[in-house]
Amino acid sequence: MGMLRFDHVGVVVDHLDAATAFFVGLGFEREGATTVEGEAVDKINGLAGVRAEMMWVWTPDGTGKLELVKYHAPADEEGPQPWPANRPGFRHICIEVEDLNAIVERLRDDGFDTVGEVQDYAEVYRLGYVRGPEGLIVELAENIASARAS
């Protein structure tokens, strides 16, 4: 037995519409939505009384998928936490973009900002972390080496 492929990343959010709009605004494409509940869902999640709404968004090239999940039950008592970039655990996803600076400006106009500063790294990538809805961190990476070679 071996791994066949990477399928998706699950992202739990409190405001499904806002999170979906954020990722669609970055260029992801909406695939579909559903609500899940029942005994099998409870057992998979290790929680009782699960009722969750899910939305899938894909990268335009079809190589990556996010499963955005809003748990209506049971309720989370702590809510979203804007943890720093060095907190252990899955912390961010990275997407390759064109014109990172323009994307960051558009996101700032929409009320989002960078975690730190946008920087060029090793003359290969321009990189920046953006904090999206509910503290989600998305790394934006622009390949500046290939742009220079063109």
C-alpha positions in Angstrom: 0.0 0.0 0.0 1.3 3.5 -0.8 0.0 7.0 -1.2 -1.8 7.5 -4.4 -2.0 11.3 -4.4 -2.5 14.4 -2.3 -6.3 15.1 -2.3 -7.2 18.2 -0.3 -6.6 20.3 2.8 -9.5 20.8 5.2 -10.0 24.3 6.7 -12.5 24.8 9.5 -14.0 28.2 9.4 -16.7 30.1 11.3 -17.9 32.2 8.4 -18.1 29.9 5.3 -19.3 32.6 2.9 -16.5 35.0 3.8 -13.8 32.3 3.6 -15.2 31.1 0.3 -15.2 34.6 -1.1 -11.6 35.1 0.1 -10.3 32.0 -1.7 -12.4 32.7 -4.8 -10.9 36.2 -4.8 -7.4 34.6 -4.9 -8.4 32.7 -8.0 -9.8 29.4 -6.6 -12.9 28.1 -8.3 -16.0 26.9 -6.4 -16.8 23.2 -6.9 -19.8 22.4 -4.8 -21.3 22.4 -1.4 -23.0 20.0 0.9 -24.2 19.5 4.5 -23.1 16.4 6.4 -24.4 14.8 9.6 -25.3 11.4 11.1 -23.7 8.6 13.0 -20.9 7.9 10.5 -19.9 11.6 10.4 -19.9 11.7 14.3 -17.7 8.6 14.4 -15.3 10.0 11.8 -15.0 13.3 13.6 -14.9 11.8 17.1 -17.7 14.3 18.1 -21.4 13.8 19.0 -24.1 15.5 17.0 -22.1 16.8 14.1 -23.8 19.0 11.5 -21.4 20.7 9.2 -21.6 22.6 5.9 -18.8 22.1 3.4 -17.7 24.0 0.3 -14.9 22.9 -2.0 -12.7 25.2 -3.9 -10.1 24.2 -6.5 -7.0 25.8 -8.0 -7.5 26.9 -11.6 -5.1 24.1 -12.8 -7.0 21.5 -10.8 -4.0 20.4 -8.8 -5.1 21.6 -5.4 -8.4 21.5 -3.5 -9.5 23.1 -0.2 -12.4 21.7 1.8 -13.9 24.7 3.7 -16.0 23.4 6.7 -18.4 25.3 9.0 -19.4 23.2 12.0 -22.9 24.2 13.0 -22.9 21.6 15.8 -21.3 20.9 18.1 -20.3 24.6 18.7 -16.7 25.5 19.2 -16.4 27.6 22.4 -13.0 29.2 21.6 -13.6 30.6 18.1 -10.9 31.4 15.6 -7.4 32.2 16.9 -5.0 34.5 14.9 -1.9 32.4 15.9 1.5 33.6 14.8 3.2 32.0 11.8 5.5 29.9 14.1 2.7 28.1 16.0 3.2 24.3 15.7 0.7 22.6 13.4 -0.6 23.2 9.9 -0.1 26.9 9.6 -0.6 28.0 6.0 -1.1 27.0 2.4 1.0 28.4 -0.4 -0.2 29.4 -3.8 1.9 30.6 -6.7 0.7 33.8 -8.2 1.5 36.4 -10.8 2.0 40.0 -9.7 2.1 39.4 -6.0 2.3 43.2 -5.3 -1.0 43.9 -7.1 -2.7 41.0 -5.3 -1.6 42.3 -1.9 -2.8 45.8 -2.7 -6.2 44.4 -3.7 -6.4 42.3 -0.6 -5.5 45.3 1.6 -8.4 47.2 -0.2 -10.6 44.3 0.9 -9.5 44.7 4.5 -6.8 42.0 4.7 -3.1 42.6 5.3 0.2 40.9 5.3 1.5 39.0 8.4 5.0 40.5 7.9 6.5 42.1 4.8 6.6 41.1 1.2 10.2 40.1 0.4 12.3 38.8 -2.5 14.0 35.6 -1.5 17.3 34.5 -3.1 16.3 36.3 -6.3 14.0 33.4 -7.1 10.7 34.2 -5.3 8.8 37.2 -4.1 7.0 35.9 -1.0 4.5 37.2 1.5 2.1 35.8 4.1 -1.4 37.3 4.0 -3.8 36.9 6.9 -7.3 36.1 5.6 -10.6 35.7 7.3 -10.5 34.2 10.8 -6.7 34.4 11.0 -6.0 32.0 8.1 -2.6 32.5 6.6 -2.0 32.1 2.9 1.5 32.4 1.5 1.7 34.0 -1.9 4.7 33.1 -4.0 5.7 34.8 -7.3 8.5 33.2 -9.3 10.6 36.3 -10.1 13.5 34.2 -11.5 11.4 32.9 -14.4 10.0 36.5 -15.0 13.6 37.8 -15.3 14.6 34.9 -17.6 11.8 35.8 -20.0 
